[in-house]
Amino acid sequence: ALNKIEIENNTKLKTISACAFSAGASLKKVIVGEGVEVIEFEGFGSHPILNSVTLPSTLKKIGEKAFYLSDNTLNISYNGTSEEWNDIEFGKRWTSSAVNVRVNFLK
């Protein structure tokens, strides 16, 4: 019945481990606070109705299948600029090719 995951800003957590929050039928929203640098393999994978994600400007890597099998449209609010977004290392198939990703830059 988990429908939202929120990791607070300025967390000591730097890495969301592989498969940490993978597979679930009810997750719709993820908020990853400032301080997190890496989302590993399938960190939030296999959530078919996940459609809202907030990502920190501190993010350096999004691993393979990190948001794989999410909703048809994945709305990402990124707490950085488009230049910072382009500096992130993206793993292969970080999301499904059928997913329409929309990124809103908050800076």
Secondary structure, 3 states (H helix, E strand, C coil): CCCEEEECCCCCCCEECCCCCCCCCCCCEEEECCCCCEECCCCCCCCCCCCEEEECCCCCEECCCCCCCCCCEEEEEECCCHHHHHCCEECCCCCCCCCEEEEEECC
